[in-house]
Amino acid sequence: MTEGEHVTTTPPAIPAAHRADVECLWAYHHMNHEIRPCDVGIGLGSHDLGVAKIATDLFHRRMYPRLVFTGANAPTTIERVPRGEAVHYREYAIDHGVPAEAILIETQARNTGQNIEFTRRLLTEHQIRPRSVLLMSRPYQQRRAYATCKKLWPEVDVVCASHPLSLDDYVTSIGDVDKVINMLVGDTQRIDTYAELGFAIPQDVPTEVRHAYDRLVAAGYTSRLVQ
């Protein structure tokens, strides 16, 4: 390569044969809640720094006075956030102007149920009893996060939000199209499975969503399915 040349990389692309089905699941998992002020913001840990970004943005927009980041590590996050999900999110928020005293972190949760349970316990320890929470997650985790929160914390009003990216921009931000599709498929399965297990409230799953899910499973996107 000569001086002045630039290496260009092609963004990961959703296979054309599966695009409609992926878009169907993507749209289903967005709750499309209107963002409004709440008592507490809760950022759910994951591999996605977008959670910290939206949490920071909404704090600056005065959507809540107190912010909690919750999350330890999981196999899908250890490489991106080796010191722990909540710790990395807190560092990002502080670096981008959120006062340290406005942030609490919960560093033990390893699943969404624990995110909710441990955050509720942490807030109680600090004598904070919110009536409403702004729950921030990966885009395709919104519906499952909502259903889980309403099961474990039924008295609280829940508003869901995610970093506002299109599907293609989100895939590009993660850099792994297969990972995103597998996670979408896995979260779709969990809507029914976790409700049956008592981990979440039931959610309506439209027929077109079920068919899209079935086709993607048949195409081999099964790495995030629970047995």
LINQUITA-V687438 format. One record per residue. N is the residue number from 0. SS is DSSP state (@ for helix, = for strand, . for the rest). PSI is psi as a letter, one per 20 degrees, with the letter a starting at -180 (* if undefined). OMEGA is omega in whole degrees, -180 to 180 (none if undefined). Layout:
{{N SS PSI OMEGA} {N SS PSI OMEGA}}
//
This chain:
{{0 . p -179} {1 . r -179} {2 . p 178} {3 . i 177} {4 . q 180} {5 . p 175} {6 . p 178} {7 . q 178} {8 . q 179} {9 . p 179} {10 . q 179} {11 . p -175} {12 . q 174} {13 . p 179} {14 . p -176} {15 @ h -178} {16 @ h -175} {17 @ i -173} {18 @ g -177} {19 @ h -180} {20 @ h 178} {21 @ g 178} {22 @ h 179} {23 @ g 179} {24 @ g 179} {25 @ g -179} {26 @ h -178} {27 @ g -174} {28 @ i 173} {29 . p 180} {30 . i 178} {31 . k 176} {32 . q 173} {33 . p -179} {34 . p 179} {35 . r -178} {36 . p 178} {37 . r -178} {38 . h -176} {39 = q 170} {40 = p 180} {41 = o 178} {42 = o -177} {43 = p -178} {44 . q 178} {45 . a 175} {46 . i -167} {47 . o 178} {48 . i 177} {49 @ h 178} {50 @ g 178} {51 @ h -180} {52 @ g -179} {53 @ h 178} {54 @ g 178} {55 @ g -180} {56 @ g -177} {57 @ h 173} {58 @ g -180} {59 @ h 175} {60 . j 176} {61 . k 177} {62 . i 175} {63 . q 179} {64 . i -176} {65 = p -176} {66 = p 176} {67 = p 169} {68 = p -176} {69 = p 176} {70 . p 174} {71 . d 175} {72 . q 175} {73 . r 179} {74 . h -178} {75 . i -176} {76 . i -171} {77 . h -179} {78 . h -177} {79 . h -175} {80 . m -172} {81 . h -180} {82 . j -180} {83 . q -174} {84 @ g -178} {85 @ h -179} {86 @ g 180} {87 @ g 179} {88 @ g 179} {89 @ g 180} {90 @ g 179} {91 @ g -177} {92 @ g 180} {93 @ g 178} {94 @ h -178} {95 . k 166} {96 . j 176} {97 . p 180} {98 . p -179} {99 @ h -177} {100 @ i 178} {101 @ i -173} {102 = p 167} {103 = q 175} {104 = q 176} {105 = o -166} {106 . j -176} {107 . h -173} {108 . p 180} {109 . j 174} {110 . r -174} {111 @ h 177} {112 @ g 178} {113 @ h 174} {114 @ g -177} {115 @ g -176} {116 @ g -176} {117 @ h 177} {118 @ g 178} {119 @ g 179} {120 @ g 179} {121 @ g 179} {122 @ g 178} {123 @ g 178} {124 @ h 178} {125 . j 178} {126 . k 176} {127 . o -179} {128 . n -174} {129 . q 171} {130 . i 179} {131 = q 178} {132 = q 174} {133 = o -171} {134 = o -175} {135 = p -173} {136 . a 168} {137 . q -178} {138 @ g -176} {139 @ j 176} {140 @ i -174} {141 @ g -174} {142 @ g 180} {143 @ h 178} {144 @ g 178} {145 @ g -177} {146 @ h 179} {147 @ g -179} {148 @ g -180} {149 @ h 176} {150 @ g -172} {151 @ i -175} {152 . m -168} {153 . h -176} {154 . i -177} {155 . q 175} {156 = p -173} {157 = p 172} {158 = p -177} {159 = q 178} {160 = q 176} {161 . r 175} {162 . p -171} {163 . n 176} {164 . q 171} {165 . r 178} {166 @ g -178} {167 @ g 178} {168 @ h 179} {169 @ g 177} {170 @ g 179} {171 @ g -179} {172 @ h 179} {173 @ h 177} {174 . j -177} {175 . n -175} {176 @ h 180} {177 @ h 179} {178 @ g -179} {179 @ g -180} {180 @ g 179} {181 @ h 179} {182 @ h 176} {183 @ g 180} {184 @ g -180} {185 @ g 180} {186 @ h 177} {187 @ g 176} {188 @ h -175} {189 @ h 178} {190 @ g 178} {191 @ g -173} {192 @ g -177} {193 @ h 174} {194 @ g 179} {195 @ h -180} {196 . i 179} {197 . j -179} {198 . i -173} {199 . r 174} {200 . q 178} {201 . q 176} {202 . q 175} {203 . p 177} {204 . o -178} {205 . q -178} {206 @ h -178} {207 @ h 177} {208 @ g 179} {209 @ g 179} {210 @ g 178} {211 @ g 177} {212 @ g -179} {213 @ g -179} {214 @ h 180} {215 @ h 174} {216 @ g 179} {217 @ h 180} {218 . i 174} {219 . j 179} {220 . m -170} {221 . j -171} {222 . i -180} {223 . j 177} {224 . q 175} {225 . q -178} {226 . * none}}
//
